Amino acid sequence: MKTGSTSATNARSSTSSSSGSSRASGRPSQGAGGSRKPGRTASGKTATTPSKQARKPSGSRPAGAGSRLRDAWRRRLARWGERLSRPWDGGATQSEGAPQQRLRPPSTGESDSAQSSEQVTLTYYCLLVSTLVLETFGLIMVFSVQSVTVAANGGNAFTDFAKYLIFAAVGTLGMVGVSRIPLSWFPKMAWGLLALTIALQCLVFTPVGVNVYGNRNWIQVPGVGTAQPSEFIKVALALVLGTLVTWYANKRPRDRAWVAGWGGVGVAIASVLGGQDLGTVIILVIIVAGALWVGGMRKRWFALLGAGGIVMFAAASMLSANRRARITAWIHPEGADPMGVGYQPKHGMWALGTGGWLGVGPGSSRQKWGYLTQADSDYIFAVLGEEFGLVGTLVVIALFAVIGACCLRIMRRHASLYVVATTSAIGAWIVGQAIINMGVVTGALPVLGVPLPLVSRGGTALVSVLLAIGVLLAFARHEPGAQEALSTSPGALRRSLAVIVPRRNRARDK
């Protein structure tokens, strides 16, 4: 016992002597006590760390709450912009041997295998339901307008609407069929579809071409009527751009195939521009921009190409007297001819104002009675606002927002760069065209002659948009865990029916 106490006493004396020597030398102690409190000085006060000294320099005032909030939001917006520009980027570069795979950071949250079937199939069902609801809205509005305009010209509104129903049925079946195509088929079909659509677009310059309101962008098809080949160019262009972006990410910009591919894109846009359809050209440019934005194109190139596009748009507008008049009427609406270029925008605003909150009721629009000349196509959103009010317009806007959100979800969850680029192009096309159409109707943009997707009348336009939605559904079906969940859903339904039906039979027998 004495030996233990003596050793303990020696240990305390040695500790105190070491601490005393450290205080004498002005250096912190390296013993046990010194390691627990490294910030203590000889006077017993806590020393100020260099980081704190840097945050609070002498003679400077602390930043106010407003400046700190601005700096925080600036950093947050910068992060959001970076994630939106490259949603697949995991902070690592892509290897040369993985042509269509993007590197993702390790997941920190719930894994895909742990998600329920409702979560992994959320994109598929939200996209499908929103598309079908918008298509139903479009059929209702087209019949509402045609029941007046066709009857006024002495035709049968039901017969004309039955033809449009055939286009809707063909487009819906095409959407379902395209959604079942394997992902590996889309890059293979892209080039053939682009060549075919360009060949069809060149037919507008032949005797079968039809000139409508100064735009030669339609062809006459026997037994069908007029068709617009440029609508199918949008689908082919989105599929081709996915391949071009993948080649660019794989460091193959100097290949002849890559240069030839961009040559095909330029020919497609030039063929539509040759028909004087500036509105469709704007949508094609938006498709290209949507694919290149996620493809990692530098911002200065975007600025350069954007400036060039604005110059070309201004030049094309100045060369056409009709476009100049429409732009002038948009800038100065009070001075526009109310019976000329200012007629349609004015009546479109009146239709929206008449609708109020809940609208005047389905089929009760007044502006469709010969006041709006494009009531079933370019200005169908005005008739929709008049009949269903602000609530109806907000529902349509929300449905397009759901489609855009589904596109972003596909881009975030897929590992294929081809899928990401193609989805971005299709999403920019559908959502961007909807925004332009609504902007024209509300007076935020000049009249461009761009229909509202899935809602406006137009057989080829409806079929092309539904085919593009089918491509998105195919991508959604191949999200992580979605394909397995969708394949097991029919089995679960059959098991449920196998239980329910015998019960009903037993109850009937009793």
Sequence and secondary structure as in RCSB ss.txt:
>XXXX:A:sequence
MKTGSTSATNARSSTSSSSGSSRASGRPSQGAGGSRKPGRTASGKTATTPSKQARKPSGSRPAGAGSRLRDAWRR
RLARWGERLSRPWDGGATQSEGAPQQRLRPPSTGESDSAQSSEQVTLTYYCLLVSTLVLETFGLIMVFSVQSVTV
AANGGNAFTDFAKYLIFAAVGTLGMVGVSRIPLSWFPKMAWGLLALTIALQCLVFTPVGVNVYGNRNWIQVPGVG
TAQPSEFIKVALALVLGTLVTWYANKRPRDRAWVAGWGGVGVAIASVLGGQDLGTVIILVIIVAGALWVGGMRKR
WFALLGAGGIVMFAAASMLSANRRARITAWIHPEGADPMGVGYQPKHGMWALGTGGWLGVGPGSSRQKWGYLTQA
DSDYIFAVLGEEFGLVGTLVVIALFAVIGACCLRIMRRHASLYVVATTSAIGAWIVGQAIINMGVVTGALPVLGV
PLPLVSRGGTALVSVLLAIGVLLAFARHEPGAQEALSTSPGALRRSLAVIVPRRNRARDK
>XXXX:A:secstr
 HHHHHHHHHHHHHHHHHHHHHHHHTS   SHHHHH TTB TTS B   HHHHHHS TT     HHHHHHHHHHH
HHHHHHHHHH TT  SS   TT TTB       S  GGGS HHHHTHHHHHHHHHHHHHHHHHHHHHHHHHHHHH
HHTT  HHHHHHHHHHHHHHHHHHHHHHHTS TTHHHHHHHHHHHHHHHHHHGGGSTTEEEETTEEEEEEETTTE
EE THHHHHHHHHHHHHHHHHHHHTT TTSHHHHHHHHHHHHHHHHHHHTT HHHHHHHHHHHHHHHHHTT  HH
HHHHHHHHHHHHHHHHHHT HHHHHHHHHHH GGGS TTTTTHHHHHHHHHHHHHTTT S TT  STTTTT TTT
TTTTHHHHHHHHHHHHHHHHHHHHHHHHHHHHHHHHHH  BHHHHHHHHHHHHHHHHHHHHHHHHHTTSS     
  TTTSS HHHHHHHHHHHHHHHHHHHTSTTHHHHHHHHHHHHHHHHHHHHHHHHHHHH 
